[in-house]
Amino acid sequence: MIISNFKSFSIFFLSILSLNFQAQTRKVITLKENWKFQKGTIENAQNITFDDAKWQKVSVPHDWAIYGPFDKEIDKQNVAISQNGENIPTEKTGRTGSLPHIGTAWYRNKFNLSAVETSKKIMLLFEGAMSEPEVFINGKKVGEWKYGYSYFYFDISENIIKGKNTIAVKLTNKEFASRWYPGAGLYRNVRLIIKNQESIAQWGTFITTPFVTDSLAKINIKTSINSNKGFVKTTIFDAEGKALISQESSSVFGHEFEQNIPLENPTLWSPENPYLYTAKTEYFVNNKLSDEITTRFGVRKIEFTREKGFVLNGEITKFKGVCLHHDLGPLGTAINKAALKRQMIILKDMGVNAIRSSHNMPSFEQLELADEMGFLFLAESFDEWKKPKVENGYNRFFDEYAEKDIVNLVRATRNHPSIVMWSSGNEVPDQWGTEGVKRAKWLQDIFHREDPTRPVTVGMDQVKAVMESGFGAIMDIPGLNYRVHLYEEAYEKFPQGFILGSETASTVSSRGIYKFPVEKGSMKQYDDFQSSSYDLEYCSWSNLPEDDFMLQDDKPWVIGEFVWTGFDYLGEPTPYDEKWPSRSSYFGMIDLAGIPKDRYYLYRSRWNTKAETLQILPHWNWEGREGEKTPVFVYTNYESAELFVNGKSQGIQKKIKNGNPQERYRLQWNDVIYEPGSLKVVAFDKNGKAIAEKEVKTAGKPHKIILETDRKTIKSNGEDLSFVTVSVVDKNGIPCPTATNQLQFEVTGKGTFRAACNGDATSLELFHMPTMKLFSGKLVVLVKSTKEAGKIELKVSGKGLKKGIIELEAVLND
């Protein structure tokens, strides 16, 4: 099916678990432990006999640059950022996080193979290596790749020997190669896959359903093999593990089996009900089991139509999405499933139903969680095509690698029910001119060839250009980055009949920081290099959240948005990319530590319709502002509320549908006179009945440390994490919102201190050191399990403060 025609199509997909599966027919070894690491250009480091005894011992995933130090000279650039509308070059610092990611580094490891294993087919899989990896087995180069975000693999069957084998990986990060912090190292998993010579091909299963109803789903399963004989047997299991149906096929065409299996009364996958089945595919040769892969999958029907926009399982669905970069704050880019899950739990509470991987290929772990937790996914590929944004970016590899990278992206992830569309690029300079149109069509055709069931988009910021050239017209999904003033014109000129906000808002704020006077402003700067959490500040190319809210509410052809960004990330410290120190973003609704900002609650009040939202801003500690106007905003899902200062009413405010954008979605009291004490809001239901209230109070001096954790019980697998939020209260238990105390952290028992983060974009304190200042009264400590079960204790102390202690427990990994 050619999906650019936008006819209805049904899709049934599975999410790959084969990398975690281990049966007699195949063995998957995840190379996590005993890696040796050394930074620098090292002659003969690939050789078996090379002495690496003095190298650092690390576990993988590993990001060697996150340990710092921060330095303004790292990747300092004199550049005009065209995406920001700049024409004159200026000195930029912190653009890539000011962390030492530039240079060459080596990783080495050893693995043992038996005589039986050496007779088998052996694949070496990298899920992400930053960047330009060169791979050696037993001193011989087996291959290289270029793109640091790509998954890739090599068949190393001819290079291995019985007994001990040595793997060496050389990585090279060039300067001026990224627009944000890319990380460095083997930041995602490395795996050995040992299987029979006659076996299922790597990423060789593809499951779709050309037909889905409430009573029946037709499951089409294509299984690619590296032979042309035998037969396959597929068994479908429900979420409880009960076998539902099994089918065999012995018809092989071009090294591929095809099966059509009926599934009666399917439970459909959706963000509200992310139900997953399991499929077991067995491949037999000469009636003997030769290979086996077990996968999970979800059944769902998607449509993109001119009349309704995006329709999921028969229901019109708006994308309530966020863009996410790939770093995990204080962990850097080293993938960690516990950290990813915490992010997605926080997003789920905000009401998010969709994620865009920006601007890179998502990790397998993130997609597995999206399947399990119920997130629609926009899987993106590139930030650059042929024309460069940065000197040493992907443009150097585009001609040779673009098709190979897309093929690997699609084949590795196309079975995830969460993915509902692909993106071939973001704000590429190729939007200008006929060559760019041809490239866009070429890339889209590759996606269609590999996956005829999902549409393709590009994040387009040069809207006038793509309207004139035809670039926007050929895309399956016209995705606009910002440019809200051009939506109407684009809708009229584009043939698709709808518009996606592929990147929206870019509002900036610092958690718990409020600036006066309270007014809208573009690219506003202050002496402390922070942005105001009144959520009225934005960038030269962007806008405030309500501008997008209005488009989605008033224009049915706007099918949703992906807000820039869900979480703050390392690098791109706009509007302070010319100031130092400033080394991470201000765009997030949630800060780098994973603590929600006020803006989180503005979106939550709109997106999470099942929960109550009642957020007051600012805090009420304003010594020196007595008698001055101090505006108060309330973000709430209720339509009206009354505000009180020390029991005195400040009046009732209502959301005004025909008012200005802020009056439509916020409650505002702009003339409140500050006096210390109590600030309380009482919200009313549609009948004017008081239904909820919230109060903030002026705090005294910090007195006691308070600890709260996302999980008290973690797995004793050596990598699970507990995130402990640290705050201080006064002697009456009132939170201290302006506290900046220096704190120290101590972990004892069956756990270790992993990192800390306070969410301050200007902080140069190292994440892995057991001390840090509070920022706006809070920070987060990460406690990591060991491989032993037992009690863990975290103690947090600070001068003049009552110590905080929390007990955690590590349990056996099941």
N, C-alpha and C positions, 0 to 999 in steps of 0.2 A: 504494500500500500504506500502511495506517495503522500506523506502526511501534510505536505504543504497545501493540499487541497482542503484540509481542515474538515474532512468527513469524520463522523464518529468512529472511534476505534476502541476496542476493549483490550485490556492488558492484564496479564496475570504473571506476576514475577516472583522470583525467589531471591533471597539474600544468601550470599556464599558463606558456607561454614566449612568448606572443604579444607581450608588451611588449619582448622582446629581438629579435623577428623583424623583418626588413626585406626586403621584396620590391618589385617594380615597382608592385604594386597598392596597397601601403600603405607609409607611411614613419613610423617612430617616432623622434622626436628627444627624447633625454633632456637636459633643461635643467640641466646640472651647473655649468658655468662662468659667469663674468662676472656673477654676481648682485651687486647693490648692497644693502647692509643698513644700517638705522639704527633705533635704539630711540627710542621716544617718539611722542607724538601729533603728527603733522605735517600741517598743512593743505595740501590740493591735491597730496599726494604721489602721487596716482593719475594725474595729468595727464601727457600725452606731453611737454610742454615743461618739466616740473619739472626743476630742476637738481640732480642727485644726484652731481655730480662729487666732492664731499667725503665721500660716504658710504663706509663700509667695503666693500671688495671681498671677497666670500666665495664658496665653492663650496657647493652643495647636494647631499646632505643636510647640514644645519647646525643645531646647537643653540647658541644664543647665550648661554644661562645657565650652561653648564658651566664657563665661564672665570672664574666667581666675581666677587668674593670670597665666602667663606663668612661669613655674618652671622646671629647668633642672632635679630635683629629681623625677619628676612624671614619672613613668614607665621607669626609667633608667634601661638599660639592659646591661648585659655582655654577648654578644652573637656573634657567627659567622654567618653571613647571607649567607646561602648556595646559595640563588638565585643570590647573588652578587659574587659567586665564592670564598667566604672566608672560610678558614680552622681554623684560630686561633681566639678565642673570644676576642673582645675588648669592651670597654665601649661605649654604644650608648646613645645619648641624643636626644630628639626631634623626635624620631622615630614615636611617636603617637601624635605629635603636642605640647608636653609639656603643655597641658591644663588638668585641674583637672577632668578627666572623670572617674576615678576609684572610686568605692564605691557603696553604696546602697542609693536609694532614693525612696520616696513615692509620688504618686499623688492621690488626692481625688476630687470627684465631686459628684453632686446630680442632679437627673432628676426626673420629675413628670410624672406619667402615670395615665390615666383615667381608670375607671372600664372597659370600652370597650376595651381599649388597653391591659389591663392585661389578657384578654381572648384570645389574639392573639399570634402568634409565634414571639418571639423577639430575634434578633441576635445582638451580640456585636462584631463589626469588628475593628481590629487593623491593620493599614497599615504599621506599623513599630514601634517597641519599643526596645530601646537599654538599657539593654538587659536582657535575662532570665526573662521575665515578669511573675509575678504571679498575677492573677486577682481575686478580691473579689467583690461580690454583696451582699449588706446588711449583711456584716460580714462573709459570707460563701464563701469559695474558689470555683470558678466555673471552673478553669483551669489554665494551665501554658503553656508556650512555651519556647524555648531556643534560637533560632536563631534571632539575633537582626535585620536582614534584611528581615525576612519573613513576609508575610501577613498571618493573622490567624483570626479565629472567633470562638465564642462559642454561643451555644443556651442557653439563660439565662431565657427562658420562665418560668421554674419552680422556679426561684430564685427571681422574682420580686413581688412587692406588689402594691396595689392601693395607689396612692399618691406619697410621696417622697421616692426615692430609692437612695442608696449610692453606688458609685463605688470607689474602692480603687485598686491601682496598685503598686506593689512593683517591682523595677528594680534593677538589680545587675550587675555592670561592674567589672570584675576581672582584676587584673594586668596581663600583658603578654598575652592578649587575642586578640591583633590585630597588624597588621604590619603598620597601618596608623591611622590617627585620626578617631575613630568610631563615635564620638559624644556620647551623653547621654540623655536619657529621652524619652518622647513620641514625637518623632521628625517627625512623620507623623500623618495623621488624625485618629481620633477615631470616629466611627459612630454607632448609634443605627438604626437597620432596623426592623420596625414593620410591619408585614404583616399577612395575613390570614393563618390559619392552613394549608389549602390546597393551595399551592403556588408553584412558580417556585423555584427550589433549588438554593442555593448560588452558583454563578458563573455557573449557570446551562444551559447556551446557548453556542453552538459551531456551527459556520457557516463556511462552506468551499464551494468551487466550483470545482467539478471534471472536469468542462468544461468551458473554456472561449475563446471567439473569439471577434472580433470587433463588430459582429452583435448580439451575444447572450452569456449570462452567465447563467449557471445552478447553482442556489443557493441551497445548501444543509444546512438545519437548523435543528439541534438537540436541543431539549428543555427538560431538565430533570426536573421532578416535584417530590414532596414528597407524591404523591398520585398515583392512578392508574385508574383515571376516568376523565370524562370531555373531552374538546377539546381545541385546541389552534388556534388562528387566528393571522397571521402575515401580516402586511402591510408595503410595501417598499415605502419610500419617497425619492425624489431627494434632491439635496443640497439646493434648494429653498423652500422645504417643500411641494412640489406637490406630491400627492399620485400617485404611478405608478401602483402597482399591489397588490392584497390581496389574501390570500389563507388560507383555514381552513383544519385542520386534526383532526380526532377523533380516529386514530389508535395509541394506546399506547402500547409499548413493554418494559417491565422492567422499568417502571416509566419514559419512554422517548418517546416523539413524534418526528417524523422525517418528514420534508417537503422538497420538491424539487420545487423551484419556478423559472420560466424562467424570466430573465431580458433582455429585448431587447435593443440593441445598447448601451451597458454599457460604461460609461466613466471610463477609467482605472486609478487606483491610481499609482502614481510614485513620486519620489522626485521633478520632474519638475512640476507635476500637481497633487497635493495631494487631489484629489476629494473624498468627503465623502458623502455617502448615509445615510439614517436613516431607521432603522427597528423598528417597534412597535410590540411586541409580547404580545398578550392577552391570558390569560388562563381562561376558563369558566368551572364552575362546576354547574350542574343543570341549564344550560342556564343563569347563573348569573356570571358576571365578578368577578373572585376571585383574580387575580393578573395581573400585567402589568409591562413590562420592556421596556424602550426605549433605543436604542443603535444607534451609528453611525458605519458605516463600509466603507471599501474601497475594490474595485475589482481589483485584480492584479494576474498575472500569473508568477510564478517563476520556474526556472529550474536550476539545477546544473549538467552540463554534462562534460564528459571527453574532448569533442571536443571544447567546447566554454567557459567552466567555468560557471560563474554566468550569467544567462539570465533573464532579467526582461521585461515582456510584449513583448517578442520576440527580445529584443535588448541586446547585450553583454554589461554588466555593471561592471565596476571596483569599488571596495569599496574604496572610498576616505574618510576613517573613522578616528575617534579619540576615544581614551579611556577616560572615565570620572569617577573620584571618585564621591561619593555622597555628599560631603560637598559643600556648597555655599560660601566659603571664609569667610568673616566677619560675615555671618549669621550662621556659623557652619552647622550642618546637618538638622536644622529645615527647612522643605520643604516650599518653597515659589514660587508660579507659576510665579510671575513677574520676580523674579531673574532667574528662569529656562528659561523663554522666552528670557530674555536679553542674556543669554549665547548662546542660540540656534540661535538668530539673528546674533550674532557675528560669530558663526561657519558657518552659511549659507553664510555670506559675504565672508568668506575664501574659499568657494566652497566645504565644507564638505557635503557629502551625507549619512554618516553612523555614528552611535554611538555604542560603546560597553560599557555596564554598568559594571564597574570594581571596585571591583570583587564581585558584590552584585546584588541583585534583584532590578530592577529599580522601581521608584515611579510611581504611576498611573498618576500623573500630567505630568511627563516627557514623558510617552508613549502617552498621549493625545496630547501633543504638537508635538511629532514626527509624529503622524498621520496627524495633521493639517498643519504642516509646511513642511513635506516631508523629513523625515530622515529614512533610512533603519536602523534597530535596531538588534544588537546582544545582546540578554538578557542572562546575566550570572547568575550563581547560587552561586557557592562556591569558596573560595580561599584555602580551606583545605578539604581533605577527611578523611580517617582513620589515616593516618600518619601525625603527627603534624609538623607545621612550627614554631608555638609559643606554649608555655606551656599550656595556657588555651584557645586555639582556638577551632574551630568547631569540631576538632577531638573527643572531649569529647561527642559530641551528634550525630556523624555520623550514628552509627548503628541504633539508635532509630528514628532519625528525617529526615534523608536524603530523604527517599521516600516521607514522608509527606510534606516536604518543596518543593520538586519538583512538587508534585501534586498541591499544592496551587499556586506556581508560574505559572504553565501552565494554570490551570483552570481560574485563575484571569486575565490573560493577553493574552490568545491565540487568542482572536478575534481582536487584533490590527493589521491593515494592515502593520504597520511599521516593526513589528518583522518578520525577514526572516530566522533566525536561533537561536538555543539555544546554550548555553555553560554550560557544567556540571562541569567545573572547570578551575583553572588557576595554572599552574606551580606546580601541586601537587607532593609531594615526592613519591606518589604511582606510578609515571611513571616507577619506577624501579620494575622489577620482575613480576612473573605471577599473584600474587594477585592483583596487580594494573590493569592488563589487565582485569581480571574478574570484578573488581569494575567498570571500565570504561564501559564495556559491560552492566553490570547491570543497571547503571545509564542511559545509552543511551536507553536501552529498556524501562525504565519508561517513558522517554520523548516520545518515539515512541508510547507507549500505550496510553498516554494522548493526544498526537497530532501526528498522523501519516503523517502529511503534511509538516513538517519542518525538516531540518537536524540538527544534533548536532555536536558541536566541543568541543575541549579542547585546552586551550593555553598551548602548549608543549614547554618547554625550554630544556629538556634533550633529544635532538634530536637523538643522537647516541643510547641512551637507548631505545627509543620508536621504532627505526628502528629494533633493535635486538629482542625486546620482542614481537612485533606484536601489541603493544598498538596503535601506529599511524595508522596501517593498518585497524583496526576495526572502526575507527572514520568515520562518514559521511563526515565531513570536516576536513582535516588535518590542524590544525592551529599551525603555528610556531611562537614562541616568540623569536625574534632576530635570531642569528645563520645564518646570511646571507651566510656565507661560506659553509653551509651544504644544501642549497636549492636544488642544482643540484642533490646531492646524495639522498636526501629525495624524490625528484620527481621520480627518477629512481626506488627507492625501494617501495614507497607507491603505492597501486593499484588504487587510486581514479582518477589520471590523472590531478590533479591541487593542488596548495598550496595556503593557505591564510596566509598573514602576520597578525596573530591575535594580535600581539603586536610588534611595531617596533620603531626603532630609539633610544629613551631615550637620545636624545641630551639635554644638559643642558645649560641654560643661565639665566642671570639676566637682566631685562629690562633696557636698557640705560647704561649698564656698559660694557666697552671695555678694554681689557688687551693687553699689549705689552710685548714681540714680538707676532705677530699674527701667530699662528701655531697650528696645530692639537695636541690634547692631550687627554689622558684618565685619568679620576679621578684627574684632575688638581685642585689645591687648592691655594688660595691667602689669604693674611693677613686680608682682609676685608670680607672673607667668601662669596664672590660672584663668579659667573661664567661669562665668557665673552660672550657678545652678538654678537661676530663675528661668532657664530654658528659653531665652529670647535672643541668643547669639548664634550666629551661623557663619558660613564661609562665603567667599566671593561668588562661588558657583552654585550655592545651595540655598536652603530655605528652612523654615520652621516646620515642625511636625503637622500642624493644623492645615497647612497648604495642601498636603497630601491627603489628609483626612477628608477634606472637603471634596476633592476630586473623586475619591472612592465612594463617598456618600451620594454625590450629586450626579455622577456620570457612570451609568451602569456598564459602560464599555471599558472602564478602568478595572482590570481584573485583580488588582492588589498591589502590594509593594514589598520590597526587601530593603529595610532601613539600614543605613550606614551609621553605626554598626551595633550589633548586640552587645559585645564586650569591647572594652578598650584593648588595644594591642600595642606591641612594641614597634616603635618607628612612627613616621608621619605625624609629628607633633603640631600640626596646623591648629591654631594660627601662630604658633611659636617656632616654626621651623627655621627661623633666622636668629633665634635666641638660645642662650645656654645658661643654666642647664634646663633642657626640656627634651625628653627622649622617648615619649610614648604618646599615644593618641588621646584626644579629648572627646571623640565621637561617640563612645559607647554609652548605652543606656545603663550599663553595668561597668564598674571600674575594673582595673587590671587585677585587683585582688578578688573579684567576683562579688563585690558588695554593690547592691543596686543604688543608682543615683535617683534623684527625684524624677527624672524623665521616664524612668522605668515605670513609675506609677501612672504617668500620663497615658502611656500606651496600654498599661494593664487595665486602666479604667475603661478603655475602649475595646480591648481584645478578650479579656477574661470575663465573659459575661456571667459566669456561674459563681463568681466570688465577689465579695465586697472590697472596694478600694476606697480608702479615705486617707490621703496623704497631705499633711500640712507643710508648707515651706514659707519662710526659712525657719531655722532654729530660733530660739528665743534668748540667746545670750549676746547682748549687744551693749556692753558697757561703753559709755561714751555717746550712745545714740539716744539717750533719754530725751523725750520731747520731739524727736524727729520722725518724719513720715517713713514708715517701714512697711512697704506693701506685703500683703499676705496672699498666697495662692493656695488653692486646694484642688488636688487632682482626685476626682471621684466619679464613680459610675452613677451616683445620684444626681438629680437635676437641680437641686437647690440645697442651700445650707445657711446656717446663721453662725456668725463668728463672735466670740467673746474674748475680751482682754480683761483679766482679773474680774470676771463676772459681768462686765459691762458690755452690752450688745454693740456690735459694730454694724449691725444690719444684716438683712438676708440678701443673698445673691443667687441669681438663677442663670442657667445657661441660656443664651439667646441665640436661637436658630438663625435668625437673620442679622445677627450682629457681626462684629469683625471676627476673624478666625479664632482668636484666643477666647473671646466671649462665648463662642459656640461650644468650646470643649473644656474650658477651665472656669473655675469660680475665682474671682479676683476682688480683693478689697485693697484698693490702691492708696487709701488715705489713712491707714492705721498709724496711730502715734505710739511709738515704742515706750513701754514702761515694763520693767522686769516683773516677773511673776508667772501668770498662767495665760496661755493662749489655747483656747478650746473652740472646736468646730462641732456643730450639731447638724447632721444631715437629715433631710426630709424625704419621705416617699412621694409618689405621685399625688397622693391625697393630702399632702401637707402635714403628715404625721411624723414626729421625730422618730427616727429609726436607727441611727447610729451616731456615735460621737468619738472624738479623739482629742487628746490634750497633750501639749508639750509645755514644759516648765523651764524656767531659768535655773541653771545648775550653779552650784558653788564650786569650790576647788576640787580637783580630782582626789579621790580618797581610796577607792578600792578597784581592783582589776576583776572584770567579769569575763568568763569564758563560756562560749556556746559552740557546739560542734554539729556538723551536718550528719555525722554518724559516730556513734560510740563504739560500734563493733565493726572491725575490718578484717580482711582475710590475711592470714599469715603466709603470704606468697612472695614477700620481699619487694612488692611494688604497689600494693594498695595504699590509699591515702585517706586520712581524716583531715577535714578542713575546719580549723578552730578559729572562730571569730573572736577577737580580743577587743574589749572596750573598757572604759573606766566610768565610774559613777561617783557622785559626791557622797557625803556622809548620810544623806537622806535617800540614797538609791536613785537619784536623778542622773540620767546620762549626761556626760560632759562633751558637747558637740564640737568644741574647739580645742580639745586637749591634744598636745603634741609631745607627750612624755616619751623619753627614750626607755625602751623595755628590753629585757633579756629573756631568752627562752632556754629551758632545759628539759630534755626528754630522757626518761629512764625506763627500764624494763625491756619488753620485747618490741621496741620501736626505736626510730631515730628521728631527729630533726631533719626535715627535707628542705624547707624554704620558708620565707616569709615575704609578705607584700602588703603595702599600705595604700596602694591606689594613687599615689602622688606622682604625676607625670614628671615632676622636677627632681625627684629623689635620686641621689647617686649611691645610696646604700645598696650593698650587694645582697641579692636575694638569698644566697646560701649561707650567710653569716647569721649566728643566733642572736642578733640584736637589731632593732629597728625602731624608728619613731612612729608614734601614732600619727595618722593624718585625719583631720576632722573627727578625732575621737575614736578611730577604729583602725584595725589591721587584721590580717589573717595569717595564721601559722599552719603550715602543712606538716603533719606527722605521718611518717611512712612506716609500714610494718617491716619486720624482719621475716625470716623463714621459720621462726619459732612461735608457737602459740603462747599466749599469756597476757598478763596485765601490762599496760603502758601508762605512764604518768607524764603529763606536761605541766611544768611550772612556769609561770610568767611573773616576772618581778620588775619593779621599777623604783627608783629613789623616792621615798616618802609615800609609797603606795602599799596598801595591803595586798599581799601576794594572791594571785589566782592559780588554782590547781584544778585539773580535770583528769579523771581516770578513764582510759579507753581500754578496749580488749581486742587482741588479735586472736582469731579462731582458725582452726584448721581449714585449709583451702579445699572445698569439696569439688 
